[in-house]
Amino acid sequence: MIPVSDDTFEELVLRAELPVLLDFTADWCPPCKMIKPVLQELAVELSGQLVVAELDVDANPRTARAAGVLGMPTLNLYVGGQVVTQVVGARPKAALVAAIADHLPLVNA
């Protein structure tokens, strides 16, 4: 998982060649801690198809505010700089993959 900040959001997320699953997270958030291992697995399993990144909302409020994040974890999938799907709250791995699979052609192949 790659760290994203207010200063790197445009470069690492909006201009990314691959789809980016951005986890809006916070250190104080128990569900965020629960989903982190799942996101780390996806980062490895879908390497080359998907970038998995995280943004600490407390340290980077500008981006979280602009994205309309109200609860954590919020997972936005960006494709071509646009949000194509959003998942709010911790989800099992299968549910998370199902939510993003339509936007990852190699997962569907």
A tleap script that builds the chain and sets N, CA, C and O, in Angstrom:
source leaprc.protein.ff14SB
mol = sequence {
  NMET ILE PRO VAL SER ASP ASP THR PHE GLU
  GLU LEU VAL LEU ARG ALA GLU LEU PRO VAL
  LEU LEU ASP PHE THR ALA ASP TRP CYS PRO
  PRO CYS LYS MET ILE LYS PRO VAL LEU GLN
  GLU LEU ALA VAL GLU LEU SER GLY GLN LEU
  VAL VAL ALA GLU LEU ASP VAL ASP ALA ASN
  PRO ARG THR ALA ARG ALA ALA GLY VAL LEU
  GLY MET PRO THR LEU ASN LEU TYR VAL GLY
  GLY GLN VAL VAL THR GLN VAL VAL GLY ALA
  ARG PRO LYS ALA ALA LEU VAL ALA ALA ILE
  ALA ASP HIE LEU PRO LEU VAL ASN CALA
}
set mol.1.N position { 0.848 -1.179 0.000 }
set mol.1.CA position { 0.000 0.000 0.000 }
set mol.1.C position { 0.887 1.233 0.000 }
set mol.1.O position { 1.890 1.303 0.711 }
set mol.2.N position { 0.496 2.194 -0.808 }
set mol.2.CA position { 1.289 3.410 -0.854 }
set mol.2.C position { 0.598 4.524 -0.081 }
set mol.2.O position { -0.623 4.666 -0.144 }
set mol.3.N position { 1.378 5.309 0.645 }
set mol.3.CA position { 0.787 6.442 1.368 }
set mol.3.C position { 0.518 7.604 0.412 }
set mol.3.O position { 1.318 7.901 -0.476 }
set mol.4.N position { -0.623 8.246 0.617 }
set mol.4.CA position { -1.011 9.417 -0.172 }
set mol.4.C position { -1.280 10.556 0.800 }
set mol.4.O position { -1.801 10.345 1.895 }
set mol.5.N position { -0.917 11.763 0.386 }
set mol.5.CA position { -1.159 12.955 1.198 }
set mol.5.C position { -1.909 13.984 0.364 }
set mol.5.O position { -2.128 13.797 -0.833 }
set mol.6.N position { -2.296 15.073 1.019 }
set mol.6.CA position { -2.912 16.174 0.276 }
set mol.6.C position { -2.006 16.615 -0.870 }
set mol.6.O position { -2.480 16.921 -1.964 }
set mol.7.N position { -0.707 16.645 -0.613 }
set mol.7.CA position { 0.252 17.125 -1.613 }
set mol.7.C position { 0.506 16.139 -2.745 }
set mol.7.O position { 0.879 16.556 -3.842 }
set mol.8.N position { 0.315 14.837 -2.509 }
set mol.8.CA position { 0.609 13.838 -3.544 }
set mol.8.C position { -0.646 13.235 -4.182 }
set mol.8.O position { -0.536 12.432 -5.109 }
set mol.9.N position { -1.822 13.606 -3.706 }
set mol.9.CA position { -3.066 13.019 -4.189 }
set mol.9.C position { -3.221 13.137 -5.707 }
set mol.9.O position { -3.511 12.148 -6.381 }
set mol.10.N position { -3.032 14.318 -6.231 }
set mol.10.CA position { -3.228 14.502 -7.677 }
set mol.10.C position { -2.285 13.614 -8.479 }
set mol.10.O position { -2.709 12.947 -9.423 }
set mol.11.N position { -1.019 13.604 -8.110 }
set mol.11.CA position { -0.030 12.825 -8.850 }
set mol.11.C position { -0.251 11.315 -8.701 }
set mol.11.O position { -0.253 10.589 -9.695 }
set mol.12.N position { -0.436 10.841 -7.461 }
set mol.12.CA position { -0.488 9.402 -7.215 }
set mol.12.C position { -1.850 8.773 -7.471 }
set mol.12.O position { -1.939 7.573 -7.731 }
set mol.13.N position { -2.908 9.570 -7.401 }
set mol.13.CA position { -4.252 9.010 -7.562 }
set mol.13.C position { -4.903 9.490 -8.863 }
set mol.13.O position { -5.282 8.679 -9.709 }
set mol.14.N position { -5.027 10.787 -9.015 }
set mol.14.CA position { -5.754 11.317 -10.174 }
set mol.14.C position { -5.023 11.091 -11.494 }
set mol.14.O position { -5.668 10.928 -12.530 }
set mol.15.N position { -3.698 11.076 -11.479 }
set mol.15.CA position { -2.920 10.884 -12.712 }
set mol.15.C position { -2.408 9.460 -12.886 }
set mol.15.O position { -1.656 9.191 -13.822 }
set mol.16.N position { -2.792 8.557 -12.019 }
set mol.16.CA position { -2.298 7.180 -12.077 }
set mol.16.C position { -2.750 6.477 -13.345 }
set mol.16.O position { -3.866 6.681 -13.823 }
set mol.17.N position { -1.869 5.649 -13.879 }
set mol.17.CA position { -2.213 4.864 -15.069 }
set mol.17.C position { -3.133 3.704 -14.718 }
set mol.17.O position { -4.039 3.373 -15.483 }
set mol.18.N position { -2.906 3.097 -13.581 }
set mol.18.CA position { -3.736 1.986 -13.129 }
set mol.18.C position { -4.880 2.502 -12.262 }
set mol.18.O position { -4.801 3.609 -11.729 }
set mol.19.N position { -5.937 1.715 -12.116 }
set mol.19.CA position { -6.958 2.074 -11.129 }
set mol.19.C position { -6.330 2.156 -9.736 }
set mol.19.O position { -5.403 1.412 -9.417 }
set mol.20.N position { -6.847 3.068 -8.914 }
set mol.20.CA position { -6.338 3.245 -7.550 }
set mol.20.C position { -7.483 3.064 -6.565 }
set mol.20.O position { -8.502 3.750 -6.640 }
set mol.21.N position { -7.297 2.132 -5.647 }
set mol.21.CA position { -8.232 1.957 -4.541 }
set mol.21.C position { -7.648 2.725 -3.364 }
set mol.21.O position { -6.656 2.309 -2.766 }
set mol.22.N position { -8.277 3.854 -3.038 }
set mol.22.CA position { -7.767 4.734 -1.986 }
set mol.22.C position { -8.583 4.536 -0.714 }
set mol.22.O position { -9.800 4.725 -0.694 }
set mol.23.N position { -7.882 4.153 0.338 }
set mol.23.CA position { -8.472 3.939 1.648 }
set mol.23.C position { -8.325 5.221 2.452 }
set mol.23.O position { -7.218 5.606 2.827 }
set mol.24.N position { -9.452 5.880 2.715 }
set mol.24.CA position { -9.463 7.036 3.612 }
set mol.24.C position { -9.563 6.463 5.020 }
set mol.24.O position { -10.572 5.851 5.372 }
set mol.25.N position { -8.525 6.658 5.825 }
set mol.25.CA position { -8.401 5.963 7.099 }
set mol.25.C position { -7.983 6.920 8.208 }
set mol.25.O position { -7.647 8.079 7.965 }
set mol.26.N position { -8.015 6.399 9.430 }
set mol.26.CA position { -7.548 7.165 10.592 }
set mol.26.C position { -7.005 6.177 11.619 }
set mol.26.O position { -7.497 5.054 11.733 }
set mol.27.N position { -5.994 6.600 12.361 }
set mol.27.CA position { -5.377 5.733 13.368 }
set mol.27.C position { -6.363 5.317 14.456 }
set mol.27.O position { -6.239 4.224 15.008 }
set mol.28.N position { -7.320 6.150 14.766 }
set mol.28.CA position { -8.256 5.897 15.858 }
set mol.28.C position { -9.448 5.033 15.451 }
set mol.28.O position { -10.315 4.753 16.278 }
set mol.29.N position { -9.502 4.612 14.210 }
set mol.29.CA position { -10.669 3.928 13.633 }
set mol.29.C position { -10.510 2.396 13.684 }
set mol.29.O position { -9.727 1.842 12.912 }
set mol.30.N position { -11.241 1.700 14.582 }
set mol.30.CA position { -11.132 0.230 14.645 }
set mol.30.C position { -11.483 -0.493 13.332 }
set mol.30.O position { -10.755 -1.413 12.958 }
set mol.31.N position { -12.565 -0.125 12.608 }
set mol.31.CA position { -12.839 -0.815 11.343 }
set mol.31.C position { -11.722 -0.611 10.313 }
set mol.31.O position { -11.481 -1.478 9.472 }
set mol.32.N position { -11.046 0.532 10.383 }
set mol.32.CA position { -9.924 0.781 9.467 }
set mol.32.C position { -8.807 -0.224 9.716 }
set mol.32.O position { -8.185 -0.722 8.777 }
set mol.33.N position { -8.561 -0.517 10.983 }
set mol.33.CA position { -7.524 -1.492 11.339 }
set mol.33.C position { -7.940 -2.895 10.906 }
set mol.33.O position { -7.097 -3.709 10.529 }
set mol.34.N position { -9.235 -3.174 10.962 }
set mol.34.CA position { -9.731 -4.492 10.555 }
set mol.34.C position { -9.559 -4.727 9.057 }
set mol.34.O position { -9.251 -5.844 8.641 }
set mol.35.N position { -9.751 -3.704 8.253 }
set mol.35.CA position { -9.701 -3.891 6.807 }
set mol.35.C position { -8.283 -3.781 6.235 }
set mol.35.O position { -8.046 -4.194 5.100 }
set mol.36.N position { -7.356 -3.240 6.990 }
set mol.36.CA position { -5.996 -3.038 6.485 }
set mol.36.C position { -5.344 -4.326 5.976 }
set mol.36.O position { -4.758 -4.302 4.894 }
set mol.37.N position { -5.415 -5.464 6.709 }
set mol.37.CA position { -4.815 -6.691 6.167 }
set mol.37.C position { -5.444 -7.133 4.842 }
set mol.37.O position { -4.756 -7.667 3.973 }
set mol.38.N position { -6.734 -6.913 4.696 }
set mol.38.CA position { -7.413 -7.253 3.439 }
set mol.38.C position { -6.864 -6.393 2.307 }
set mol.38.O position { -6.608 -6.892 1.212 }
set mol.39.N position { -6.686 -5.121 2.566 }
set mol.39.CA position { -6.155 -4.221 1.542 }
set mol.39.C position { -4.712 -4.574 1.198 }
set mol.39.O position { -4.311 -4.484 0.038 }
set mol.40.N position { -3.938 -4.972 2.189 }
set mol.40.CA position { -2.556 -5.388 1.927 }
set mol.40.C position { -2.529 -6.637 1.050 }
set mol.40.O position { -1.685 -6.746 0.160 }
set mol.41.N position { -3.435 -7.574 1.288 }
set mol.41.CA position { -3.534 -8.770 0.438 }
set mol.41.C position { -3.891 -8.389 -0.995 }
set mol.41.O position { -3.286 -8.885 -1.946 }
set mol.42.N position { -4.873 -7.510 -1.142 }
set mol.42.CA position { -5.275 -7.083 -2.486 }
set mol.42.C position { -4.139 -6.378 -3.207 }
set mol.42.O position { -3.970 -6.553 -4.414 }
set mol.43.N position { -3.362 -5.591 -2.491 }
set mol.43.CA position { -2.236 -4.888 -3.101 }
set mol.43.C position { -1.254 -5.877 -3.719 }
set mol.43.O position { -0.699 -5.624 -4.788 }
set mol.44.N position { -1.046 -6.993 -3.048 }
set mol.44.CA position { -0.129 -8.017 -3.557 }
set mol.44.C position { -0.793 -8.821 -4.672 }
set mol.44.O position { -0.209 -9.001 -5.740 }
set mol.45.N position { -2.005 -9.301 -4.430 }
set mol.45.CA position { -2.690 -10.166 -5.382 }
set mol.45.C position { -3.030 -9.467 -6.698 }
set mol.45.O position { -3.018 -10.095 -7.756 }
set mol.46.N position { -3.330 -8.186 -6.634 }
set mol.46.CA position { -3.735 -7.452 -7.839 }
set mol.46.C position { -2.656 -6.497 -8.336 }
set mol.46.O position { -2.933 -5.566 -9.092 }
set mol.47.N position { -1.432 -6.740 -7.904 }
set mol.47.CA position { -0.299 -5.928 -8.361 }
set mol.47.C position { -0.239 -5.955 -9.889 }
set mol.47.O position { -0.369 -7.011 -10.508 }
set mol.48.N position { -0.045 -4.798 -10.476 }
set mol.48.CA position { -0.032 -4.690 -11.937 }
set mol.48.C position { -1.393 -4.384 -12.525 }
set mol.48.O position { -1.493 -4.002 -13.691 }
set mol.49.N position { -2.461 -4.551 -11.723 }
set mol.49.CA position { -3.817 -4.252 -12.167 }
set mol.49.C position { -4.434 -3.122 -11.364 }
set mol.49.O position { -5.316 -2.408 -11.841 }
set mol.50.N position { -3.952 -2.972 -10.125 }
set mol.50.CA position { -4.565 -2.049 -9.180 }
set mol.50.C position { -3.493 -1.521 -8.234 }
set mol.50.O position { -2.609 -2.261 -7.801 }
set mol.51.N position { -3.584 -0.240 -7.924 }
set mol.51.CA position { -2.754 0.353 -6.885 }
set mol.51.C position { -3.635 0.515 -5.655 }
set mol.51.O position { -4.730 1.071 -5.738 }
set mol.52.N position { -3.163 0.034 -4.530 }
set mol.52.CA position { -3.886 0.206 -3.273 }
set mol.52.C position { -3.125 1.247 -2.460 }
set mol.52.O position { -1.929 1.106 -2.208 }
set mol.53.N position { -3.836 2.286 -2.059 }
set mol.53.CA position { -3.204 3.409 -1.370 }
set mol.53.C position { -4.025 3.776 -0.145 }
set mol.53.O position { -5.188 3.394 -0.021 }
set mol.54.N position { -3.403 4.522 0.757 }
set mol.54.CA position { -4.127 4.976 1.944 }
set mol.54.C position { -3.819 6.435 2.220 }
set mol.54.O position { -2.718 6.923 1.964 }
set mol.55.N position { -4.833 7.121 2.754 }
set mol.55.CA position { -4.715 8.530 3.107 }
set mol.55.C position { -5.261 8.713 4.516 }
set mol.55.O position { -6.418 8.391 4.787 }
set mol.56.N position { -4.434 9.224 5.401 }
set mol.56.CA position { -4.844 9.504 6.780 }
set mol.56.C position { -5.670 10.791 6.763 }
set mol.56.O position { -5.162 11.861 6.429 }
set mol.57.N position { -6.943 10.673 7.127 }
set mol.57.CA position { -7.840 11.828 7.027 }
set mol.57.C position { -7.501 12.921 8.037 }
set mol.57.O position { -7.765 14.097 7.786 }
set mol.58.N position { -6.918 12.543 9.178 }
set mol.58.CA position { -6.559 13.553 10.172 }
set mol.58.C position { -5.370 14.391 9.708 }
set mol.58.O position { -5.323 15.599 9.943 }
set mol.59.N position { -4.421 13.750 9.056 }
set mol.59.CA position { -3.231 14.456 8.575 }
set mol.59.C position { -3.471 15.139 7.231 }
set mol.59.O position { -2.700 16.015 6.840 }
set mol.60.N position { -4.530 14.749 6.521 }
set mol.60.CA position { -4.786 15.253 5.168 }
set mol.60.C position { -6.258 15.613 4.992 }
set mol.60.O position { -6.950 15.018 4.166 }
set mol.61.N position { -6.733 16.579 5.761 }
set mol.61.CA position { -8.163 16.895 5.733 }
set mol.61.C position { -8.651 17.498 4.416 }
set mol.61.O position { -9.823 17.346 4.069 }
set mol.62.N position { -7.785 18.170 3.686 }
set mol.62.CA position { -8.206 18.831 2.451 }
set mol.62.C position { -8.737 17.813 1.438 }
set mol.62.O position { -9.803 18.008 0.855 }
set mol.63.N position { -7.995 16.740 1.236 }
set mol.63.CA position { -8.406 15.727 0.262 }
set mol.63.C position { -9.641 14.978 0.736 }
set mol.63.O position { -10.550 14.708 -0.049 }
set mol.64.N position { -9.674 14.642 2.022 }
set mol.64.CA position { -10.840 13.939 2.569 }
set mol.64.C position { -12.095 14.790 2.425 }
set mol.64.O position { -13.154 14.282 2.057 }
set mol.65.N position { -11.979 16.062 2.710 }
set mol.65.CA position { -13.117 16.984 2.590 }
set mol.65.C position { -13.573 17.087 1.140 }
set mol.65.O position { -14.769 17.025 0.854 }
set mol.66.N position { -12.621 17.245 0.231 }
set mol.66.CA position { -12.952 17.377 -1.193 }
set mol.66.C position { -13.623 16.110 -1.728 }
set mol.66.O position { -14.450 16.178 -2.637 }
set mol.67.N position { -13.265 14.960 -1.163 }
set mol.67.CA position { -13.852 13.697 -1.600 }
set mol.67.C position { -15.187 13.417 -0.914 }
set mol.67.O position { -15.852 12.432 -1.238 }
set mol.68.N position { -15.585 14.267 0.024 }
set mol.68.CA position { -16.854 14.094 0.707 }
set mol.68.C position { -16.863 12.942 1.696 }
set mol.68.O position { -17.914 12.364 1.972 }
set mol.69.N position { -15.697 12.608 2.228 }
set mol.69.CA position { -15.596 11.487 3.166 }
set mol.69.C position { -16.218 11.885 4.505 }
set mol.69.O position { -15.815 12.874 5.118 }
set mol.70.N position { -17.193 11.113 4.945 }
set mol.70.CA position { -17.881 11.378 6.205 }
set mol.70.C position { -17.663 10.280 7.232 }
set mol.70.O position { -17.839 10.516 8.427 }
set mol.71.N position { -17.287 9.088 6.796 }
set mol.71.CA position { -17.064 7.968 7.694 }
set mol.71.C position { -15.874 7.157 7.241 }
set mol.71.O position { -15.511 7.159 6.065 }
set mol.72.N position { -15.269 6.461 8.189 }
set mol.72.CA position { -14.115 5.658 7.861 }
set mol.72.C position { -14.346 4.208 8.261 }
set mol.72.O position { -15.042 3.925 9.237 }
set mol.73.N position { -13.757 3.294 7.499 }
set mol.73.CA position { -13.010 3.577 6.291 }
set mol.73.C position { -13.947 3.864 5.116 }
set mol.73.O position { -15.032 3.293 5.012 }
set mol.74.N position { -13.506 4.749 4.246 }
set mol.74.CA position { -14.146 4.964 2.959 }
set mol.74.C position { -13.131 4.565 1.910 }
set mol.74.O position { -11.992 5.032 1.924 }
set mol.75.N position { -13.546 3.706 1.007 }
set mol.75.CA position { -12.669 3.222 -0.053 }
set mol.75.C position { -13.221 3.715 -1.381 }
set mol.75.O position { -14.301 3.307 -1.806 }
set mol.76.N position { -12.476 4.589 -2.027 }
set mol.76.CA position { -12.863 5.097 -3.342 }
set mol.76.C position { -12.000 4.434 -4.395 }
set mol.76.O position { -10.779 4.365 -4.252 }
set mol.77.N position { -12.626 3.948 -5.447 }
set mol.77.CA position { -11.882 3.404 -6.580 }
set mol.77.C position { -11.849 4.467 -7.668 }
set mol.77.O position { -12.884 4.870 -8.198 }
set mol.78.N position { -10.635 4.914 -7.989 }
set mol.78.CA position { -10.423 5.925 -9.019 }
set mol.78.C position { -9.933 5.250 -10.293 }
set mol.78.O position { -8.988 4.461 -10.265 }
set mol.79.N position { -10.576 5.563 -11.397 }
set mol.79.CA position { -10.139 5.098 -12.712 }
set mol.79.C position { -10.080 6.331 -13.600 }
set mol.79.O position { -11.079 7.032 -13.765 }
set mol.80.N position { -8.921 6.592 -14.164 }
set mol.80.CA position { -8.765 7.781 -15.005 }
set mol.80.C position { -9.040 9.063 -14.242 }
set mol.80.O position { -9.522 10.040 -14.817 }
set mol.81.N position { -8.737 9.067 -12.955 }
set mol.81.CA position { -8.901 10.268 -12.139 }
set mol.81.C position { -10.314 10.503 -11.632 }
set mol.81.O position { -10.576 11.518 -10.986 }
set mol.82.N position { -11.233 9.578 -11.913 }
set mol.82.CA position { -12.620 9.726 -11.494 }
set mol.82.C position { -13.003 8.604 -10.526 }
set mol.82.O position { -12.544 7.471 -10.669 }
set mol.83.N position { -13.841 8.923 -9.546 }
set mol.83.CA position { -14.359 7.900 -8.647 }
set mol.83.C position { -15.414 7.094 -9.401 }
set mol.83.O position { -16.408 7.642 -9.878 }
set mol.84.N position { -15.181 5.783 -9.501 }
set mol.84.CA position { -16.133 4.926 -10.216 }
set mol.84.C position { -16.942 4.062 -9.254 }
set mol.84.O position { -18.003 3.556 -9.618 }
set mol.85.N position { -16.455 3.894 -8.051 }
set mol.85.CA position { -17.222 3.186 -7.028 }
set mol.85.C position { -16.690 3.570 -5.653 }
set mol.85.O position { -15.539 3.981 -5.500 }
set mol.86.N position { -17.560 3.425 -4.660 }
set mol.86.CA position { -17.197 3.770 -3.287 }
set mol.86.C position { -17.771 2.717 -2.344 }
set mol.86.O position { -18.913 2.283 -2.493 }
set mol.87.N position { -16.959 2.317 -1.377 }
set mol.87.CA position { -17.378 1.392 -0.334 }
set mol.87.C position { -17.110 2.082 0.995 }
set mol.87.O position { -15.992 2.527 1.255 }
set mol.88.N position { -18.131 2.171 1.833 }
set mol.88.CA position { -17.971 2.781 3.152 }
set mol.88.C position { -18.121 1.694 4.200 }
set mol.88.O position { -19.103 0.953 4.208 }
set mol.89.N position { -17.143 1.608 5.078 }
set mol.89.CA position { -17.142 0.600 6.128 }
set mol.89.C position { -16.301 -0.600 5.765 }
set mol.89.O position { -16.029 -0.852 4.591 }
set mol.90.N position { -15.891 -1.339 6.780 }
set mol.90.CA position { -15.096 -2.549 6.564 }
set mol.90.C position { -15.966 -3.610 5.898 }
set mol.90.O position { -17.134 -3.780 6.245 }
set mol.91.N position { -15.386 -4.313 4.948 }
set mol.91.CA position { -16.077 -5.378 4.219 }
set mol.91.C position { -15.169 -6.603 4.146 }
set mol.91.O position { -13.945 -6.470 4.178 }
set mol.92.N position { -15.757 -7.788 4.047 }
set mol.92.CA position { -14.933 -8.974 3.800 }
set mol.92.C position { -14.250 -8.846 2.434 }
set mol.92.O position { -14.708 -8.105 1.564 }
set mol.93.N position { -13.178 -9.562 2.270 }
set mol.93.CA position { -12.398 -9.489 1.031 }
set mol.93.C position { -13.258 -9.768 -0.203 }
set mol.93.O position { -13.180 -9.039 -1.192 }
set mol.94.N position { -14.070 -10.814 -0.149 }
set mol.94.CA position { -14.892 -11.168 -1.315 }
set mol.94.C position { -15.845 -10.037 -1.690 }
set mol.94.O position { -16.048 -9.772 -2.875 }
set mol.95.N position { -16.423 -9.377 -0.711 }
set mol.95.CA position { -17.342 -8.272 -0.991 }
set mol.95.C position { -16.607 -7.080 -1.588 }
set mol.95.O position { -17.127 -6.401 -2.474 }
set mol.96.N position { -15.410 -6.832 -1.108 }
set mol.96.CA position { -14.615 -5.719 -1.637 }
set mol.96.C position { -14.194 -5.998 -3.079 }
set mol.96.O position { -14.279 -5.119 -3.937 }
set mol.97.N position { -13.744 -7.215 -3.338 }
set mol.97.CA position { -13.365 -7.587 -4.707 }
set mol.97.C position { -14.576 -7.480 -5.629 }
set mol.97.O position { -14.453 -6.986 -6.749 }
set mol.98.N position { -15.729 -7.929 -5.181 }
set mol.98.CA position { -16.942 -7.844 -6.002 }
set mol.98.C position { -17.291 -6.398 -6.320 }
set mol.98.O position { -17.766 -6.104 -7.417 }
set mol.99.N position { -17.063 -5.500 -5.382 }
set mol.99.CA position { -17.390 -4.085 -5.591 }
set mol.99.C position { -16.488 -3.416 -6.617 }
set mol.99.O position { -16.902 -2.460 -7.272 }
set mol.100.N position { -15.255 -3.907 -6.767 }
set mol.100.CA position { -14.314 -3.244 -7.682 }
set mol.100.C position { -14.035 -4.044 -8.956 }
set mol.100.O position { -13.461 -3.507 -9.904 }
set mol.101.N position { -14.426 -5.304 -8.990 }
set mol.101.CA position { -14.037 -6.208 -10.079 }
set mol.101.C position { -14.435 -5.714 -11.465 }
set mol.101.O position { -13.683 -5.905 -12.420 }
set mol.102.N position { -15.588 -5.093 -11.595 }
set mol.102.CA position { -16.043 -4.627 -12.913 }
set mol.102.C position { -15.111 -3.589 -13.515 }
set mol.102.O position { -15.140 -3.352 -14.723 }
set mol.103.N position { -14.301 -2.980 -12.700 }
set mol.103.CA position { -13.395 -1.932 -13.172 }
set mol.103.C position { -11.969 -2.418 -13.338 }
set mol.103.O position { -11.065 -1.633 -13.626 }
set mol.104.N position { -11.768 -3.736 -13.151 }
set mol.104.CA position { -10.445 -4.342 -13.297 }
set mol.104.C position { -10.545 -5.466 -14.309 }
set mol.104.O position { -10.895 -6.587 -13.941 }
set mol.105.N position { -10.247 -5.198 -15.582 }
set mol.105.CA position { -10.493 -6.167 -16.653 }
set mol.105.C position { -9.823 -7.520 -16.431 }
set mol.105.O position { -10.391 -8.543 -16.813 }
set mol.106.N position { -8.644 -7.561 -15.831 }
set mol.106.CA position { -7.966 -8.836 -15.676 }
set mol.106.C position { -8.621 -9.704 -14.622 }
set mol.106.O position { -8.499 -10.928 -14.678 }
set mol.107.N position { -9.312 -9.108 -13.663 }
set mol.107.CA position { -10.040 -9.880 -12.655 }
set mol.107.C position { -11.215 -10.585 -13.320 }
set mol.107.O position { -11.581 -11.694 -12.930 }
set mol.108.N position { -11.802 -9.944 -14.317 }
set mol.108.CA position { -12.976 -10.505 -14.990 }
set mol.108.C position { -12.620 -11.520 -16.059 }
set mol.108.O position { -13.482 -12.270 -16.517 }
set mol.109.N position { -11.343 -11.551 -16.465 }
set mol.109.CA position { -10.941 -12.442 -17.570 }
set mol.109.C position { -10.979 -13.902 -17.178 }
set mol.109.O position { -10.669 -14.769 -17.995 }
savepdb mol mol.pdb
quit
